[in-house]
């Protein structure tokens, strides 16, 4: 079990109201979301590599 598993889960973020947003604002919002997705993917990759390293160390 990971220490993060003991922390309470964050509430699901509320969806943003897209109706009043212009096309430019929507495109900027997509850019923000894509940047956040990239950040999360990098963290997943880092944690996966770390876990693989730890598993290989303990297999010896």
C-alpha distance matrix in Angstrom:
0.0 3.8 6.6 8.3 6.6 8.3 11.5 14.1 14.9 18.2 21.2 22.6 25.2 28.8 30.9 33.7 37.3 38.8 42.3 43.8 42.5 44.9 44.3 43.9 41.3 39.5 39.5 38.3 35.4 34.5 34.5 32.1 29.7 30.0 29.4 26.2 25.1 25.9 23.9 20.8 21.5 21.9 18.5 16.9 19.1 18.2 14.4 15.2 17.5 15.3 12.6 15.7 17.1 14.3 14.2 18.0 18.1 16.2 18.3 21.4
3.8 0.0 3.8 5.3 5.3 7.4 9.6 12.7 13.4 16.3 19.5 21.0 23.2 26.9 29.0 31.6 35.2 36.7 40.3 41.5 40.1 42.4 41.9 41.2 38.6 37.0 36.9 35.4 32.7 32.0 31.7 29.2 27.1 27.4 26.4 23.2 22.5 23.1 20.8 17.9 18.9 19.0 15.5 14.4 16.7 15.4 11.8 13.3 15.6 13.1 11.2 14.8 15.9 13.3 14.2 17.8 17.7 16.6 19.1 22.0
6.6 3.8 0.0 3.8 5.3 5.5 7.2 10.8 12.3 14.9 18.5 20.4 22.4 26.1 28.6 30.9 34.6 36.3 39.8 40.8 39.5 42.0 41.8 40.9 38.2 36.8 36.9 35.1 32.4 32.1 31.8 28.9 27.1 27.8 26.5 23.2 23.1 23.8 21.0 18.5 20.2 20.0 16.2 16.0 18.5 16.8 13.5 15.8 17.8 15.1 13.9 17.7 18.3 15.8 17.2 20.7 20.2 19.2 22.1 24.7
8.3 5.3 3.8 0.0 3.8 5.4 5.4 8.5 9.1 11.5 15.0 16.8 18.7 22.4 24.8 27.2 30.8 32.5 36.0 37.1 35.8 38.3 38.1 37.3 34.5 33.1 33.3 31.6 28.8 28.5 28.3 25.5 23.5 24.4 23.3 19.8 19.8 20.9 18.2 15.4 17.5 17.7 14.0 13.8 16.8 15.6 12.5 14.9 17.4 15.2 14.3 18.0 19.1 17.2 18.5 22.0 22.0 21.4 23.9 26.7
6.6 5.3 5.3 3.8 0.0 3.8 5.6 7.8 8.4 11.7 14.7 16.5 19.1 22.6 25.0 27.8 31.3 33.1 36.5 37.9 36.8 39.5 39.2 38.8 36.0 34.3 34.7 33.4 30.3 29.8 30.1 27.4 25.0 26.0 25.4 21.8 21.3 22.8 20.5 17.4 19.1 19.9 16.4 15.4 18.6 17.9 14.5 16.2 19.1 17.1 15.4 18.9 20.5 18.3 18.9 22.6 22.9 21.7 23.9 27.0
8.3 7.4 5.5 5.4 3.8 0.0 3.8 6.5 8.8 12.1 15.1 17.6 20.1 23.5 26.3 29.0 32.5 34.6 37.9 39.1 38.2 41.1 41.1 40.7 37.7 36.2 36.9 35.3 32.2 32.1 32.3 29.3 27.3 28.6 27.7 24.1 24.0 25.6 23.1 20.2 22.3 22.9 19.2 18.7 21.9 20.8 17.5 19.5 22.1 19.8 18.3 22.0 23.2 20.7 21.6 25.2 25.0 23.7 26.2 29.1
11.5 9.6 7.2 5.4 5.6 3.8 0.0 3.8 6.3 8.9 12.2 14.9 17.1 20.5 23.4 25.9 29.4 31.6 34.9 35.8 35.0 37.9 38.2 37.7 34.5 33.2 34.1 32.3 29.2 29.4 29.7 26.5 24.6 26.3 25.3 21.6 22.0 23.8 21.1 18.4 21.0 21.7 18.1 18.1 21.5 20.4 17.6 20.0 22.7 20.5 19.6 23.3 24.5 22.4 23.6 27.2 27.1 26.2 28.7 31.6
14.1 12.7 10.8 8.5 7.8 6.5 3.8 0.0 3.8 6.4 9.1 12.1 14.6 17.6 20.8 23.4 26.7 29.2 32.3 33.4 32.9 36.0 36.5 36.2 32.9 31.6 32.8 31.2 27.9 28.3 28.9 25.7 23.7 25.8 25.2 21.4 21.8 24.1 21.7 19.0 21.8 23.0 19.6 19.6 23.2 22.6 19.9 22.1 25.1 23.3 22.3 25.9 27.4 25.5 26.5 30.1 30.3 29.3 31.7 34.7
14.9 13.4 12.3 9.1 8.4 8.8 6.3 3.8 0.0 3.8 6.4 8.8 11.5 14.7 17.6 20.4 23.8 26.0 29.2 30.5 29.9 33.0 33.2 33.1 30.0 28.4 29.6 28.2 24.8 25.0 25.9 22.8 20.5 22.6 22.4 18.6 18.7 21.3 19.3 16.4 19.1 20.8 17.8 17.4 21.2 21.2 18.7 20.6 23.8 22.6 21.6 25.0 26.9 25.4 26.2 29.7 30.3 29.6 31.6 34.8
18.2 16.3 14.9 11.5 11.7 12.1 8.9 6.4 3.8 0.0 3.8 6.4 8.3 11.5 14.6 17.1 20.5 22.8 26.0 27.1 26.5 29.6 30.1 29.9 26.6 25.2 26.6 25.1 21.7 22.2 23.2 20.0 17.9 20.4 20.1 16.4 17.1 19.9 17.9 15.4 18.6 20.2 17.6 17.8 21.5 21.6 19.7 21.9 25.0 24.0 23.5 26.8 28.6 27.5 28.5 31.8 32.5 32.1 34.2 37.3
21.2 19.5 18.5 15.0 14.7 15.1 12.2 9.1 6.4 3.8 0.0 3.8 6.1 8.7 12.0 14.8 17.9 20.5 23.4 24.7 24.5 27.8 28.5 28.7 25.4 23.8 25.7 24.4 20.8 21.5 23.0 20.0 17.8 20.7 21.0 17.3 18.0 21.2 19.7 17.3 20.4 22.5 20.2 20.2 24.0 24.4 22.7 24.6 27.8 27.2 26.5 29.7 31.7 30.7 31.5 34.8 35.7 35.3 37.2 40.4
22.6 21.0 20.4 16.8 16.5 17.6 14.9 12.1 8.8 6.4 3.8 0.0 3.8 6.4 9.0 12.2 15.3 17.6 20.6 22.3 21.9 25.1 25.5 26.0 22.8 20.9 22.7 21.9 18.2 18.6 20.4 17.8 15.2 18.0 18.9 15.4 15.7 19.2 18.3 15.9 18.7 21.2 19.5 19.3 22.9 24.0 22.5 24.0 27.3 27.2 26.6 29.4 31.7 31.2 31.7 34.9 36.1 35.9 37.5 40.7
25.2 23.2 22.4 18.7 19.1 20.1 17.1 14.6 11.5 8.3 6.1 3.8 0.0 3.8 6.4 8.9 12.3 14.6 17.8 19.0 18.5 21.7 22.4 22.7 19.3 17.7 19.7 18.6 14.9 15.8 17.7 14.8 12.7 16.0 16.7 13.5 14.5 18.0 17.1 15.4 18.5 20.8 19.5 19.8 23.3 24.3 23.4 25.1 28.2 28.2 28.1 30.8 32.9 32.7 33.5 36.5 37.7 37.8 39.5 42.6
28.8 26.9 26.1 22.4 22.6 23.5 20.5 17.6 14.7 11.5 8.7 6.4 3.8 0.0 3.8 6.4 9.2 12.0 14.8 16.1 16.2 19.6 20.7 21.4 18.0 16.4 19.0 18.3 14.5 15.8 18.2 15.7 13.8 17.4 18.5 15.8 16.8 20.4 19.9 18.5 21.4 23.9 22.9 23.2 26.6 27.7 26.9 28.6 31.7 31.8 31.7 34.3 36.5 36.4 37.1 40.1 41.4 41.5 43.1 46.2
30.9 29.0 28.6 24.8 25.0 26.3 23.4 20.8 17.6 14.6 12.0 9.0 6.4 3.8 0.0 3.8 6.5 8.7 11.6 13.4 13.3 16.6 17.4 18.4 15.3 13.3 16.0 15.8 12.1 13.2 16.0 14.1 12.2 15.6 17.3 15.2 15.9 19.5 19.7 18.6 21.1 23.8 23.4 23.6 26.7 28.2 27.8 29.2 32.2 32.8 32.7 35.1 37.4 37.6 38.2 41.0 42.5 42.8 44.2 47.3
33.7 31.6 30.9 27.2 27.8 29.0 25.9 23.4 20.4 17.1 14.8 12.2 8.9 6.4 3.8 0.0 3.8 5.9 9.1 10.2 9.9 13.3 14.5 15.4 12.0 10.6 13.7 13.3 9.8 11.8 14.5 12.8 11.7 15.3 16.8 15.3 16.6 19.9 20.2 19.8 22.3 24.7 24.6 25.3 28.1 29.6 29.5 31.1 33.8 34.5 34.8 37.1 39.2 39.6 40.5 43.1 44.6 45.1 46.5 49.5
37.3 35.2 34.6 30.8 31.3 32.5 29.4 26.7 23.8 20.5 17.9 15.3 12.3 9.2 6.5 3.8 0.0 3.8 5.7 7.1 7.9 11.6 13.4 14.9 11.8 10.6 14.2 14.4 11.5 13.5 16.5 15.3 14.6 18.0 19.7 18.7 19.8 23.0 23.6 23.3 25.7 28.1 28.2 28.8 31.6 33.2 33.2 34.6 37.4 38.1 38.5 40.6 42.9 43.3 44.1 46.6 48.2 48.8 50.1 53.1
38.8 36.7 36.3 32.5 33.1 34.6 31.6 29.2 26.0 22.8 20.5 17.6 14.6 12.0 8.7 5.9 3.8 0.0 3.8 5.8 5.4 8.5 9.8 11.7 9.2 7.4 11.1 12.0 9.6 11.3 14.5 14.2 13.6 16.5 18.6 18.3 19.2 22.1 23.2 23.3 25.2 27.7 28.3 28.8 31.3 33.1 33.5 34.7 37.3 38.4 38.8 40.7 43.0 43.7 44.5 46.8 48.6 49.3 50.5 53.4
42.3 40.3 39.8 36.0 36.5 37.9 34.9 32.3 29.2 26.0 23.4 20.6 17.8 14.8 11.6 9.1 5.7 3.8 0.0 3.8 5.6 8.2 10.2 12.7 10.8 9.7 13.4 14.6 12.9 14.5 17.7 17.6 17.3 20.0 22.2 22.0 22.9 25.8 27.0 27.1 28.9 31.4 32.1 32.6 35.0 36.9 37.3 38.4 41.0 42.2 42.6 44.5 46.8 47.5 48.2 50.5 52.3 53.0 54.2 57.2
43.8 41.5 40.8 37.1 37.9 39.1 35.8 33.4 30.5 27.1 24.7 22.3 19.0 16.1 13.4 10.2 7.1 5.8 3.8 0.0 3.8 6.6 9.8 11.6 9.4 9.7 13.4 13.9 12.8 15.2 17.8 17.5 18.0 20.8 22.5 22.5 24.0 26.6 27.5 28.0 30.1 32.2 32.9 33.8 36.2 37.8 38.4 39.8 42.2 43.2 43.9 45.9 47.9 48.7 49.7 52.0 53.6 54.4 55.7 58.6
42.5 40.1 39.5 35.8 36.8 38.2 35.0 32.9 29.9 26.5 24.5 21.9 18.5 16.2 13.3 9.9 7.9 5.4 5.6 3.8 0.0 3.8 6.7 8.0 5.7 6.1 9.7 10.2 9.4 11.9 14.2 14.4 15.2 17.7 19.3 19.7 21.2 23.6 24.6 25.5 27.4 29.4 30.3 31.4 33.5 35.1 36.0 37.3 39.5 40.7 41.6 43.4 45.4 46.4 47.4 49.5 51.2 52.2 53.5 56.3
44.9 42.4 42.0 38.3 39.5 41.1 37.9 36.0 33.0 29.6 27.8 25.1 21.7 19.6 16.6 13.3 11.6 8.5 8.2 6.6 3.8 0.0 3.8 5.4 5.1 6.1 8.6 9.8 10.4 12.3 14.2 15.2 16.4 18.2 19.9 21.0 22.4 24.3 25.7 26.9 28.4 30.3 31.7 32.8 34.5 36.2 37.4 38.6 40.6 42.1 43.1 44.7 46.6 47.9 48.9 50.8 52.5 53.8 54.9 57.6
44.3 41.9 41.8 38.1 39.2 41.1 38.2 36.5 33.2 30.1 28.5 25.5 22.4 20.7 17.4 14.5 13.4 9.8 10.2 9.8 6.7 3.8 0.0 3.8 5.4 5.0 6.1 8.6 9.7 10.5 12.4 14.3 15.2 16.4 18.4 20.0 20.8 22.5 24.4 25.6 26.7 28.6 30.4 31.3 32.7 34.7 36.1 37.0 38.9 40.6 41.7 43.0 45.0 46.5 47.4 49.0 51.0 52.4 53.3 55.9
43.9 41.2 40.9 37.3 38.8 40.7 37.7 36.2 33.1 29.9 28.7 26.0 22.7 21.4 18.4 15.4 14.9 11.7 12.7 11.6 8.0 5.4 3.8 0.0 3.8 5.4 5.1 6.2 8.5 9.8 10.6 12.5 14.3 15.3 16.6 18.6 19.9 21.1 22.8 24.5 25.7 27.2 29.0 30.3 31.6 33.2 34.9 36.0 37.7 39.3 40.7 42.0 43.7 45.3 46.5 48.0 49.8 51.4 52.4 54.9
41.3 38.6 38.2 34.5 36.0 37.7 34.5 32.9 30.0 26.6 25.4 22.8 19.3 18.0 15.3 12.0 11.8 9.2 10.8 9.4 5.7 5.1 5.4 3.8 0.0 3.8 5.4 5.0 6.1 8.6 9.7 10.5 12.3 14.1 15.3 16.6 18.3 19.9 21.1 22.6 24.3 25.8 27.2 28.6 30.3 31.8 33.1 34.5 36.3 37.7 39.0 40.6 42.3 43.6 44.8 46.6 48.2 49.6 50.9 53.4
39.5 37.0 36.8 33.1 34.3 36.2 33.2 31.6 28.4 25.2 23.8 20.9 17.7 16.4 13.3 10.6 10.6 7.4 9.7 9.7 6.1 6.1 5.0 5.4 3.8 0.0 3.8 5.4 4.9 6.2 8.6 9.8 10.4 12.2 14.2 15.3 16.3 18.3 19.9 21.0 22.3 24.3 25.8 26.7 28.5 30.3 31.5 32.6 34.6 36.1 37.1 38.6 40.6 41.9 42.9 44.7 46.5 47.8 48.9 51.5
39.5 36.9 36.9 33.3 34.7 36.9 34.1 32.8 29.6 26.6 25.7 22.7 19.7 19.0 16.0 13.7 14.2 11.1 13.4 13.4 9.7 8.6 6.1 5.1 5.4 3.8 0.0 3.8 5.3 5.0 6.3 8.8 9.9 10.5 12.4 14.3 15.2 16.5 18.5 20.0 20.9 22.6 24.6 25.6 26.8 28.7 30.3 31.3 33.0 34.7 36.0 37.2 39.1 40.7 41.7 43.2 45.1 46.6 47.6 50.1
38.3 35.4 35.1 31.6 33.4 35.3 32.3 31.2 28.2 25.1 24.4 21.9 18.6 18.3 15.8 13.3 14.4 12.0 14.6 13.9 10.2 9.8 8.6 6.2 5.0 5.4 3.8 0.0 3.8 5.4 5.0 6.4 8.7 9.8 10.6 12.6 14.3 15.3 16.7 18.6 20.0 21.3 23.0 24.5 25.8 27.3 29.0 30.3 31.9 33.3 34.8 36.2 37.8 39.3 40.7 42.3 43.9 45.5 46.7 49.1
35.4 32.7 32.4 28.8 30.3 32.2 29.2 27.9 24.8 21.7 20.8 18.2 14.9 14.5 12.1 9.8 11.5 9.6 12.9 12.8 9.4 10.4 9.7 8.5 6.1 4.9 5.3 3.8 0.0 3.8 5.3 5.0 6.3 8.6 9.8 10.7 12.3 14.3 15.4 16.6 18.4 20.1 21.3 22.6 24.4 25.9 27.2 28.6 30.5 31.8 33.0 34.6 36.4 37.6 38.8 40.7 42.3 43.6 44.9 47.5
34.5 32.0 32.1 28.5 29.8 32.1 29.4 28.3 25.0 22.2 21.5 18.6 15.8 15.8 13.2 11.8 13.5 11.3 14.5 15.2 11.9 12.3 10.5 9.8 8.6 6.2 5.0 5.4 3.8 0.0 3.8 5.4 5.1 6.1 8.5 9.8 10.4 12.2 14.2 15.2 16.3 18.3 20.0 20.8 22.3 24.3 25.6 26.6 28.5 30.2 31.2 32.6 34.5 36.0 36.9 38.7 40.5 41.9 42.9 45.5
34.5 31.7 31.8 28.3 30.1 32.3 29.7 28.9 25.9 23.2 23.0 20.4 17.7 18.2 16.0 14.5 16.5 14.5 17.7 17.8 14.2 14.2 12.4 10.6 9.7 8.6 6.3 5.0 5.3 3.8 0.0 3.8 5.4 5.1 6.1 8.6 9.8 10.5 12.3 14.3 15.2 16.6 18.5 19.9 21.0 22.7 24.5 25.6 27.1 28.7 30.2 31.5 33.1 34.8 36.0 37.5 39.2 40.9 41.9 44.3
32.1 29.2 28.9 25.5 27.4 29.3 26.5 25.7 22.8 20.0 20.0 17.8 14.8 15.7 14.1 12.8 15.3 14.2 17.6 17.5 14.4 15.2 14.3 12.5 10.5 9.8 8.8 6.4 5.0 5.4 3.8 0.0 3.8 5.5 5.1 6.3 8.7 10.0 10.7 12.5 14.3 15.5 16.8 18.5 20.1 21.3 22.8 24.4 26.1 27.2 28.7 30.4 31.9 33.2 34.7 36.4 37.9 39.4 40.8 43.2
29.7 27.1 27.1 23.5 25.0 27.3 24.6 23.7 20.5 17.9 17.8 15.2 12.7 13.8 12.2 11.7 14.6 13.6 17.3 18.0 15.2 16.4 15.2 14.3 12.3 10.4 9.9 8.7 6.3 5.1 5.4 3.8 0.0 3.8 5.4 5.1 6.1 8.6 9.8 10.5 12.3 14.3 15.4 16.4 18.3 20.0 21.1 22.3 24.4 25.7 26.8 28.4 30.3 31.5 32.6 34.5 36.2 37.5 38.7 41.3
30.0 27.4 27.8 24.4 26.0 28.6 26.3 25.8 22.6 20.4 20.7 18.0 16.0 17.4 15.6 15.3 18.0 16.5 20.0 20.8 17.7 18.2 16.4 15.3 14.1 12.2 10.5 9.8 8.6 6.1 5.1 5.5 3.8 0.0 3.8 5.4 5.0 6.2 8.6 9.8 10.4 12.3 14.3 15.2 16.4 18.4 19.9 20.8 22.5 24.3 25.5 26.7 28.6 30.2 31.2 32.8 34.7 36.2 37.2 39.6
29.4 26.4 26.5 23.3 25.4 27.7 25.3 25.2 22.4 20.1 21.0 18.9 16.7 18.5 17.3 16.8 19.7 18.6 22.2 22.5 19.3 19.9 18.4 16.6 15.3 14.2 12.4 10.6 9.8 8.5 6.1 5.1 5.4 3.8 0.0 3.8 5.4 5.1 6.2 8.7 9.9 10.7 12.6 14.3 15.4 16.7 18.6 20.0 21.3 22.7 24.4 25.8 27.2 28.8 30.3 31.8 33.3 35.0 36.3 38.5
26.2 23.2 23.2 19.8 21.8 24.1 21.6 21.4 18.6 16.4 17.3 15.4 13.5 15.8 15.2 15.3 18.7 18.3 22.0 22.5 19.7 21.0 20.0 18.6 16.6 15.3 14.3 12.6 10.7 9.8 8.6 6.3 5.1 5.4 3.8 0.0 3.8 5.4 5.0 6.2 8.6 9.9 10.7 12.4 14.3 15.4 16.6 18.3 20.1 21.1 22.5 24.3 25.9 27.0 28.5 30.3 31.7 33.1 34.6 37.0
25.1 22.5 23.1 19.8 21.3 24.0 22.0 21.8 18.7 17.1 18.0 15.7 14.5 16.8 15.9 16.6 19.8 19.2 22.9 24.0 21.2 22.4 20.8 19.9 18.3 16.3 15.2 14.3 12.3 10.4 9.8 8.7 6.1 5.0 5.4 3.8 0.0 3.8 5.4 5.1 6.1 8.7 9.9 10.5 12.3 14.3 15.3 16.3 18.4 19.9 20.9 22.3 24.3 25.7 26.6 28.4 30.2 31.6 32.6 35.2
25.9 23.1 23.8 20.9 22.8 25.6 23.8 24.1 21.3 19.9 21.2 19.2 18.0 20.4 19.5 19.9 23.0 22.1 25.8 26.6 23.6 24.3 22.5 21.1 19.9 18.3 16.5 15.3 14.3 12.2 10.5 10.0 8.6 6.2 5.1 5.4 3.8 0.0 3.8 5.4 5.1 6.2 8.7 9.8 10.5 12.3 14.3 15.2 16.6 18.4 19.9 21.0 22.6 24.4 25.6 27.0 28.7 30.5 31.5 33.8
23.9 20.8 21.0 18.2 20.5 23.1 21.1 21.7 19.3 17.9 19.7 18.3 17.1 19.9 19.7 20.2 23.6 23.2 27.0 27.5 24.6 25.7 24.4 22.8 21.1 19.9 18.5 16.7 15.4 14.2 12.3 10.7 9.8 8.6 6.2 5.0 5.4 3.8 0.0 3.8 5.5 5.2 6.4 8.7 10.0 10.7 12.5 14.3 15.6 16.6 18.4 20.1 21.3 22.7 24.4 26.0 27.3 29.0 30.4 32.7
20.8 17.9 18.5 15.4 17.4 20.2 18.4 19.0 16.4 15.4 17.3 15.9 15.4 18.5 18.6 19.8 23.3 23.3 27.1 28.0 25.5 26.9 25.6 24.5 22.6 21.0 20.0 18.6 16.6 15.2 14.3 12.5 10.5 9.8 8.7 6.2 5.1 5.4 3.8 0.0 3.8 5.4 5.1 6.2 8.6 9.8 10.5 12.2 14.3 15.3 16.3 18.2 20.0 21.0 22.3 24.2 25.7 27.0 28.4 30.9
21.5 18.9 20.2 17.5 19.1 22.3 21.0 21.8 19.1 18.6 20.4 18.7 18.5 21.4 21.1 22.3 25.7 25.2 28.9 30.1 27.4 28.4 26.7 25.7 24.3 22.3 20.9 20.0 18.4 16.3 15.2 14.3 12.3 10.4 9.9 8.6 6.1 5.1 5.5 3.8 0.0 3.8 5.4 5.0 6.2 8.6 9.9 10.4 12.3 14.1 15.2 16.3 18.3 19.9 20.8 22.4 24.3 25.8 26.7 29.2
21.9 19.0 20.0 17.7 19.9 22.9 21.7 23.0 20.8 20.2 22.5 21.2 20.8 23.9 23.8 24.7 28.1 27.7 31.4 32.2 29.4 30.3 28.6 27.2 25.8 24.3 22.6 21.3 20.1 18.3 16.6 15.5 14.3 12.3 10.7 9.9 8.7 6.2 5.2 5.4 3.8 0.0 3.8 5.4 5.1 6.2 8.6 9.8 10.7 12.3 14.2 15.3 16.6 18.4 19.9 21.2 22.7 24.6 25.8 27.9
18.5 15.5 16.2 14.0 16.4 19.2 18.1 19.6 17.8 17.6 20.2 19.5 19.5 22.9 23.4 24.6 28.2 28.3 32.1 32.9 30.3 31.7 30.4 29.0 27.2 25.8 24.6 23.0 21.3 20.0 18.5 16.8 15.4 14.3 12.6 10.7 9.9 8.7 6.4 5.1 5.4 3.8 0.0 3.8 5.4 5.0 6.1 8.5 9.9 10.5 12.1 14.1 15.3 16.4 18.1 19.9 21.1 22.6 24.3 26.5
16.9 14.4 16.0 13.8 15.4 18.7 18.1 19.6 17.4 17.8 20.2 19.3 19.8 23.2 23.6 25.3 28.8 28.8 32.6 33.8 31.4 32.8 31.3 30.3 28.6 26.7 25.6 24.5 22.6 20.8 19.9 18.5 16.4 15.2 14.3 12.4 10.5 9.8 8.7 6.2 5.0 5.4 3.8 0.0 3.8 5.5 5.2 6.0 8.6 9.8 10.4 12.1 14.1 15.2 16.2 18.2 19.9 21.1 22.3 24.9
19.1 16.7 18.5 16.8 18.6 21.9 21.5 23.2 21.2 21.5 24.0 22.9 23.3 26.6 26.7 28.1 31.6 31.3 35.0 36.2 33.5 34.5 32.7 31.6 30.3 28.5 26.8 25.8 24.4 22.3 21.0 20.1 18.3 16.4 15.4 14.3 12.3 10.5 10.0 8.6 6.2 5.1 5.4 3.8 0.0 3.8 5.5 5.1 6.2 8.6 9.9 10.5 12.3 14.2 15.2 16.5 18.4 20.1 21.0 23.3
18.2 15.4 16.8 15.6 17.9 20.8 20.4 22.6 21.2 21.6 24.4 24.0 24.3 27.7 28.2 29.6 33.2 33.1 36.9 37.8 35.1 36.2 34.7 33.2 31.8 30.3 28.7 27.3 25.9 24.3 22.7 21.3 20.0 18.4 16.7 15.4 14.3 12.3 10.7 9.8 8.6 6.2 5.0 5.5 3.8 0.0 3.8 5.5 5.3 6.2 8.7 10.0 10.7 12.4 14.3 15.5 16.7 18.7 20.1 22.1
14.4 11.8 13.5 12.5 14.5 17.5 17.6 19.9 18.7 19.7 22.7 22.5 23.4 26.9 27.8 29.5 33.2 33.5 37.3 38.4 36.0 37.4 36.1 34.9 33.1 31.5 30.3 29.0 27.2 25.6 24.5 22.8 21.1 19.9 18.6 16.6 15.3 14.3 12.5 10.5 9.9 8.6 6.1 5.2 5.5 3.8 0.0 3.8 5.4 5.0 6.1 8.5 9.8 10.5 12.1 14.1 15.3 16.6 18.2 20.6
15.2 13.3 15.8 14.9 16.2 19.5 20.0 22.1 20.6 21.9 24.6 24.0 25.1 28.6 29.2 31.1 34.6 34.7 38.4 39.8 37.3 38.6 37.0 36.0 34.5 32.6 31.3 30.3 28.6 26.6 25.6 24.4 22.3 20.8 20.0 18.3 16.3 15.2 14.3 12.2 10.4 9.8 8.5 6.0 5.1 5.5 3.8 0.0 3.8 5.4 5.1 6.1 8.6 9.9 10.4 12.2 14.2 15.5 16.4 19.0
17.5 15.6 17.8 17.4 19.1 22.1 22.7 25.1 23.8 25.0 27.8 27.3 28.2 31.7 32.2 33.8 37.4 37.3 41.0 42.2 39.5 40.6 38.9 37.7 36.3 34.6 33.0 31.9 30.5 28.5 27.1 26.1 24.4 22.5 21.3 20.1 18.4 16.6 15.6 14.3 12.3 10.7 9.9 8.6 6.2 5.3 5.4 3.8 0.0 3.8 5.4 5.0 6.1 8.6 9.8 10.5 12.3 14.4 15.4 17.3
15.3 13.1 15.1 15.2 17.1 19.8 20.5 23.3 22.6 24.0 27.2 27.2 28.2 31.8 32.8 34.5 38.1 38.4 42.2 43.2 40.7 42.1 40.6 39.3 37.7 36.1 34.7 33.3 31.8 30.2 28.7 27.2 25.7 24.3 22.7 21.1 19.9 18.4 16.6 15.3 14.1 12.3 10.5 9.8 8.6 6.2 5.0 5.4 3.8 0.0 3.8 5.5 5.1 6.2 8.6 10.0 10.7 12.6 14.4 16.3
12.6 11.2 13.9 14.3 15.4 18.3 19.6 22.3 21.6 23.5 26.5 26.6 28.1 31.7 32.7 34.8 38.5 38.8 42.6 43.9 41.6 43.1 41.7 40.7 39.0 37.1 36.0 34.8 33.0 31.2 30.2 28.7 26.8 25.5 24.4 22.5 20.9 19.9 18.4 16.3 15.2 14.2 12.1 10.4 9.9 8.7 6.1 5.1 5.4 3.8 0.0 3.8 5.4 5.1 6.1 8.6 9.8 10.7 12.2 14.8
15.7 14.8 17.7 18.0 18.9 22.0 23.3 25.9 25.0 26.8 29.7 29.4 30.8 34.3 35.1 37.1 40.6 40.7 44.5 45.9 43.4 44.7 43.0 42.0 40.6 38.6 37.2 36.2 34.6 32.6 31.5 30.4 28.4 26.7 25.8 24.3 22.3 21.0 20.1 18.2 16.3 15.3 14.1 12.1 10.5 10.0 8.5 6.1 5.0 5.5 3.8 0.0 3.8 5.5 5.1 6.1 8.5 10.0 10.5 12.9
17.1 15.9 18.3 19.1 20.5 23.2 24.5 27.4 26.9 28.6 31.7 31.7 32.9 36.5 37.4 39.2 42.9 43.0 46.8 47.9 45.4 46.6 45.0 43.7 42.3 40.6 39.1 37.8 36.4 34.5 33.1 31.9 30.3 28.6 27.2 25.9 24.3 22.6 21.3 20.0 18.3 16.6 15.3 14.1 12.3 10.7 9.8 8.6 6.1 5.1 5.4 3.8 0.0 3.8 5.5 5.2 6.2 8.8 10.1 11.5
14.3 13.3 15.8 17.2 18.3 20.7 22.4 25.5 25.4 27.5 30.7 31.2 32.7 36.4 37.6 39.6 43.3 43.7 47.5 48.7 46.4 47.9 46.5 45.3 43.6 41.9 40.7 39.3 37.6 36.0 34.8 33.2 31.5 30.2 28.8 27.0 25.7 24.4 22.7 21.0 19.9 18.4 16.4 15.2 14.2 12.4 10.5 9.9 8.6 6.2 5.1 5.5 3.8 0.0 3.8 5.5 5.1 6.4 8.7 10.6
14.2 14.2 17.2 18.5 18.9 21.6 23.6 26.5 26.2 28.5 31.5 31.7 33.5 37.1 38.2 40.5 44.1 44.5 48.2 49.7 47.4 48.9 47.4 46.5 44.8 42.9 41.7 40.7 38.8 36.9 36.0 34.7 32.6 31.2 30.3 28.5 26.6 25.6 24.4 22.3 20.8 19.9 18.1 16.2 15.2 14.3 12.1 10.4 9.8 8.6 6.1 5.1 5.5 3.8 0.0 3.8 5.4 5.3 6.2 9.1
18.0 17.8 20.7 22.0 22.6 25.2 27.2 30.1 29.7 31.8 34.8 34.9 36.5 40.1 41.0 43.1 46.6 46.8 50.5 52.0 49.5 50.8 49.0 48.0 46.6 44.7 43.2 42.3 40.7 38.7 37.5 36.4 34.5 32.8 31.8 30.3 28.4 27.0 26.0 24.2 22.4 21.2 19.9 18.2 16.5 15.5 14.1 12.2 10.5 10.0 8.6 6.1 5.2 5.5 3.8 0.0 3.8 5.5 5.1 6.9
18.1 17.7 20.2 22.0 22.9 25.0 27.1 30.3 30.3 32.5 35.7 36.1 37.7 41.4 42.5 44.6 48.2 48.6 52.3 53.6 51.2 52.5 51.0 49.8 48.2 46.5 45.1 43.9 42.3 40.5 39.2 37.9 36.2 34.7 33.3 31.7 30.2 28.7 27.3 25.7 24.3 22.7 21.1 19.9 18.4 16.7 15.3 14.2 12.3 10.7 9.8 8.5 6.2 5.1 5.4 3.8 0.0 3.8 5.6 5.9
16.2 16.6 19.2 21.4 21.7 23.7 26.2 29.3 29.6 32.1 35.3 35.9 37.8 41.5 42.8 45.1 48.8 49.3 53.0 54.4 52.2 53.8 52.4 51.4 49.6 47.8 46.6 45.5 43.6 41.9 40.9 39.4 37.5 36.2 35.0 33.1 31.6 30.5 29.0 27.0 25.8 24.6 22.6 21.1 20.1 18.7 16.6 15.5 14.4 12.6 10.7 10.0 8.8 6.4 5.3 5.5 3.8 0.0 3.8 5.5
18.3 19.1 22.1 23.9 23.9 26.2 28.7 31.7 31.6 34.2 37.2 37.5 39.5 43.1 44.2 46.5 50.1 50.5 54.2 55.7 53.5 54.9 53.3 52.4 50.9 48.9 47.6 46.7 44.9 42.9 41.9 40.8 38.7 37.2 36.3 34.6 32.6 31.5 30.4 28.4 26.7 25.8 24.3 22.3 21.0 20.1 18.2 16.4 15.4 14.4 12.2 10.5 10.1 8.7 6.2 5.1 5.6 3.8 0.0 3.8
21.4 22.0 24.7 26.7 27.0 29.1 31.6 34.7 34.8 37.3 40.4 40.7 42.6 46.2 47.3 49.5 53.1 53.4 57.2 58.6 56.3 57.6 55.9 54.9 53.4 51.5 50.1 49.1 47.5 45.5 44.3 43.2 41.3 39.6 38.5 37.0 35.2 33.8 32.7 30.9 29.2 27.9 26.5 24.9 23.3 22.1 20.6 19.0 17.3 16.3 14.8 12.9 11.5 10.6 9.1 6.9 5.9 5.5 3.8 0.0
